[in-house]
Amino acid sequence: MEEFIIQGGIPLRGEVTPAGNKNAALPLLAASLLTDQPIVLHNVPQIRDVFDMRKLLESLGVEIETIGERSWRLHARSVRPASLDPDLCRRIRASILLAGPMLARSGYLHLPPPGGDVIGRRRLDTHILALRALGAEVTYQRTFEFKTSGLHGAEILLDEASVTGTENAIMAAVTAPGTTVIRNAASEPHVQELCHLLNAMGARIENIGSNILHIEGVPALHGAEFTIGADYLEVVSFIGAAVLTSGEIWIRRAGVQYLEMIAHVFARMGIRWEVQGDDLFVPAEQEKRIIPDLDGAIPEIKTNVWPAFPTDLISIAITVATQMQGSILFHDWMYSGRMYFTDKLVSMGARIILCDPYRCLVQGPTPLYGEKLESPDIRAGMALLLAALAANGTSVIRNVGQIDRGYERVDEKLRALGAQIQRVTK
């Protein structure tokens, strides 16, 4: 098992370029199943979850060739029924994204239960209801069986704005005869990127970026070339690293068009950055003071569906708040296990009251001290890494495989910014 050993308290300086968006890469890879012509993807993040998806696609018959440092050519010349590796499916929740395109392409998929982060219940009902509306039969007896004698367009009202549920419905609908309307659709940047790739492949998707998508089914899709955009979660992680260490960082090709709500939330904690084109500059001088609501009330940061503040960033925001002046309440109603990592921040010296599984109150600033840590999920892992960078003394983060699932060579990038971080094998 690999560990990170971090000597904290060193201001980070320099510039960094984020990897491609993992949450875009996974559905884009799955979309290669929809055509028998080649798909070329650039800026593919080199992380464990992406490599696991590659293995699953290859087991279904997709030929995948690495043609550059971060460029892949995928060719689903023909697809075949396969016994997908249950361990691989358990490692990534995105294995569920194979259902929509396989139904569209071959009419069948046998899928072991998807896994992913342990952050509370993550229901799959939205996927099943949407795919059934499009003409799929879905059964579950410890494993899933998806089959259809032919998909068709449908009016779909998603029971929740599920990102992967929306993506599955889109991929199943693009070649289904007739018109599909998906209401209460998720509109995150990665959903938009999937729609843009599919349109480049010949799909007819309208209202991209809204919560009502119109899809006119086409007989077949063709090959295309597409560049995956910056991972805004990684961008904000490096913003947090700069702020927590009182450092100064340039983030190149940051995908700034997706950061407006995030900038608004961070401004409430006395944090700002400057935008120049598609680059972003985090200055060393920050106010670092939480701005109260009217009448001096404690402000609340609440996650919600895009374009509101995303659940995947709540762990980073909580960690940043431990070093801001004042009190602030965080509320993530989506996942009952998201807040449990806060006990590790408390062990480092943070003042955090866990009100219930969904809410915590943070009062800062308090000095943080080095500690031995273990991460429950990808985002909490990165948040603990940021806390270690800010802490006095040495910290050890044990299960860095969790962080590697979502962040490409994060230790190398941090060292290039001046961090004292080592990866060791135990």
N, C-alpha and C positions, 0 to 999 in steps of 0.2 A: 504494500500500500504506500502511496506517495503522500508526502506532507509538504506544506509550506512553512518555512521558518521566516518570520518577519521581524525586523528591528524597526520599531515605529518612531514617530516624531520627526521625520525628515520631510521637509517641504518638497513636493514634486514639481519639476520644471521641464519644459520642452514641448514637443508636439507628438501627437499620436493619431493614427488613422484607424477607425473602428472596422471590424469585420462586417461581412454581409449579415443581414438580418436572419438569424436562425429560424424564426417563426415564419418568415417568408420562404426560406430555402426548402423547408420540409414539404409544404403543399406544392411548391413549384416542381420539386422532384417527383412527387406523386402524379402531377399532371402529365408527365412524360408518357404515362400509360395510355393516354387518350388518343394517341396517334401512332401510326406505323412508320412515321418519318422522324428524322433526328431532331432533337432539341439540344441547343447549346446554352448552357448557363455559365455566366461569369460572376466573379466575386462570391463564390460558394464558400461559406465559412468552414474551416477545417476543424470541426469539433466532433465529439463522440456521437451525439444524437444524429448528426448528418451522415456520418459513416454507418451508423446502424440502419438508417433508412436506405442507404445505398445497398447494403447487404440484403434487405428485404426485397427491394426492387429487382436485384439480380436473381434472387430465388424465383421471381415471377417471370423471368426471361428477358429482362431489360439488359441490353449491352451498354455498359458504362465505361467510358474512356476518359482518363485525365489528360487534357490537352494543353494545360498550362498550370501555373502555380495554384490558381483558384478557379480554373475553368474546366467544366465537364461536358462531354457529349454523351447524351442518353439516346438510345435507339431501341424502342419497344417494337422491333420488327414483328414479333409475334409474342403473345403472352400465354402462359400456361397455368392451369391450376397447380397449386403448390401447397405443401405442408409447411407453413411459415414457422420459423423457429419461435417457440413460445417464450424463451428467455429474451430474445431480441424484442418481441412485442411487449413484454413486460417492462423492458428498459425505457421505452419511449411511448408516450401517449399518442404521438403522431402516427403510429401504426394504423389507427382508425381511419386516417386519411386515404388509405388504400381502397376503402369500401366504395366510395362514389365513382372513381375512375374505373375500377374493375367491373362494377355493374354496367357502366356505360360501354366498356370495351368487350367484355366476354360474358357478362350476365351472371357471374358467379364469383364468390370469394368465401373461403373458410378462414376465419380469423381468430386466433387465440386472444384472450382478454388483453387490451392495452394497459400499459402501466404509466410510468412517469413519476413526477414529484409527489411526495406524501404531504399534501397541504390541506387535507380534508376531502370530503366527497366530491367527485368530479363526474357528474352524471353523463350518460351517453344517450339518454332518451331523445334529446333534440335531434341527433343524427338519425335515429331510427324512425321517428315520426316523419321527418322530412323525406327520407328515402322511400318510405312506404307511400307517401303522397305521390311520389314520382313513379310508382309502379313496382317497387321492390318488395320481396318477401323477406322478412328477417325473423330468424329464430335464434334462441339462446338456450343452450344446455351446457353450461360451463365454457363453451366456446360459441362464437357467432357464426351463423351461416347466412350469407346474403345471396339472393338469387332473383332473377327476373326473366320473364319471357319477352320483355320489351318495356323500356322506360317511355314515359310520355310527359309532356308539359303539365304543369299544375299550378294552382294558386296555393302558396304555402305561407302560413303565419307561424314563424318559429316561436316556441313557447318561452325561449330566452334567446338573447342575442349572443349565442355561442359562436366563437370564432371558428373553431374547427367544424362545428355543425353547419355553419354558413358555407365554409369552403367545400365540404362534402356535397352539400346540395347543389352548389354551383357546378362542380365538376360532373355530377350526375346529369345535370340539366342541359349542358351546352350542346350535346348531340341528341337529346331527346326530342322527338317530333312535337311541334306545337310551341306554345308560349308558356314560359314559367315566370311567375312573379313571386319573389321572396320578400316578405315583409318582416320587420323587426330583424333585419339582417345586421350582422356585425360589420363594422366599416373600418377596422384597424388598418394601418399601413400595409400589413402583410396580406390582408384580404384584398386590398386595392391592387397590390402587385400581382397577385394571382389572376385577378380579372384582366389586368393589362397583358400578362403573358398569354392568357387564353384568347384574348382578342387578336393578338399578334399571330396566333395559330389559326385564326379564322372564325372564332366564336363571335357571337353578337350579344354582348352584354352592355346594357345602358344603365345610367344613374350610378356609376361607380363612385364610391365614397359616401353614398347615402345609405339609409336603412331600408330602402325599397329598391330592389334590383329587378330589372326586366331582362329576361333572357329569351331570345328567339333561337330555338334549336336548329342546328345545321347538320347536314348529312355526315360530314367528316371534318376532322381538323388536320392541319398540315404542320410541318416543322417550323421552327422559329428560333431566334437568338435573343437572349434577354440578360440584362445585368441586374443582379440583386442589389437593392439599396442598403444603406448603412443601417446597422442595428441600433435603433434609438435607445434601447435598454443599455447597451454598452456605452453609448455616448453619455448618458446620464450617470452611469457608474463612474466614468472618468471625471465628469463634473464634480461628483461627490468626493472623489479622491483628491482633487485640487482643493476644494473648500475645506475638507477635514484636515489637510496637512498645511493649510495656509500657503498653498503653492500657486503656480501660474502655468496654465496649460493651453496650448492651441490644439483643437481637435479638427482635423482636416476631413473634408467630405462628410460632414456630420448629418446630412439630411435634415436641415434646420426647419423645413416646412412642416415637420411633424412635432415640433417642440413647443408650440404656443401655449397649450394648457399646462404643460410641465413647467415652462418658464413662469407662468402665473402662480403656480403653487409654490415654487422655490422662492419667488419674490416675497411671498408671505412669511418666509423664514429669513429674509434679509440677504438673499443670494441673487446675484445677477450675472449675466454674461453678455458678451458683445457678439454680434453676427456680422461677418464680412463675406458676402456671397454665400457659398455653401460651407464656409469654415466658421468655427466658433472659438472665441477666446474667453477663458475664465481668468479674471484678474486676481491677484493676491489680496487686494484690499476688498473686503466684504463687510457689510454692516453686521451680519450674523445676529440679527435680532428678530424675534418673532413678532409680527404685527398683529395686535389684538383685533377682534371684531369690534363693531360699534359698542359703545359703553364699556369698553375694556374687557369684553367677554373672551374667554379662551377660544381660539379658532379651531375649527375641525377640518381635517383633510380626509375626504371620503372618496374611496375608489368608485368608479362606475364604468359603464361601457364607453368606448371611444365615441366622441373626442374628449371625454372626461379623463380624470387622472387614472392611469392604468394600474391594475392590481399588481402587476409584475414589478412595479417600482416602489411599492409601499415599504418594503424592507430597507431599501436604500434611503428613502426619505426619513424613516424612523431613526436610522443610524446618524444621518446628517443632523437631525433635530437635537440629538444628545449634546451637540456642541454649539447650539444656538441659545441666545439669551431669551428666557421666557418659557411659557408652558403652551403645549399644543396637543390636541386630541387627534388620534388617527383611527379611522374606521374602515375596515375592509370587510364588507358584508358577504363577499363572494365565497371565501374559503375559511373554514373553521380552524385550520391548522396554521394559517399564515403567520400569526402573531407569536407562536410558541418559541421562536428563536430569541425573543427579547430577554429570556432568562440568561442567555449567554452574554448579552450586552450588560445586564445588571451585574453579572459576575466580574465584568471589566470595570465597573464603577458607575455605570449609567443610572440615572434616576428615572425609572419607568414603572408605572403601575399598570398591570394587565387587568383591565376592568372586566373582561369576559373574553371568550375566544375570538371576538371580532374587533375589539377596541382596546387601545392602550393610550395612556396619558404620559407624555414625555416632558420632563422639566430639565432645562439646561442653563448654562453649560456645566458639565462635571468632567474632571480629568478621567481619562480612560487608562487602564493599566494592562500590560501584557498578560495573556492567559492562554491556556490550552483549550482549543475549541474544536467542535465538530459540527458540520452543517447538515440540516435536515433536507435542504433542497437547493436548487441552483441559485435562486435570487437571494435567499438568506445567506448562502455561502459567500456570495460577492459582498453582501452587506457586512459580514463579519471580517472579510478581508480588508474592507475600507476602515473598519473600526481598528483593526490591528495596525494599519498604516498610521493612524492618528494616535495610537496608544503610547504611553511611556513604557519602555522596556521591550521584551521579546515575547512574541506570540507564536503559537504553533496551531496550524489548521490541519487537521488530520485527513479527512476524506476529501481530498482536492478533486477527486474524480467527479464529484457533484458540480464543482465550478467548471471543470473542463467540458462538461456536457453543453454549456451555453456560452463559454468565453474562449476564444481562440488565443492560445499562448499568452494568457494574461500576465503571467509572471515575467515573461520577456519584455512585454510592453511596459510594465511598471518599472523594471530595471532600467530601461532606456530613459525613463523619466527621473531616475535617481533613487528609486526605492531600494532598500536593502531587503531583498526577498530571495530565498533559495528554495528550490524544489529538491527534496531528498526522498530516497526510497527506504522504507523501513522493513 
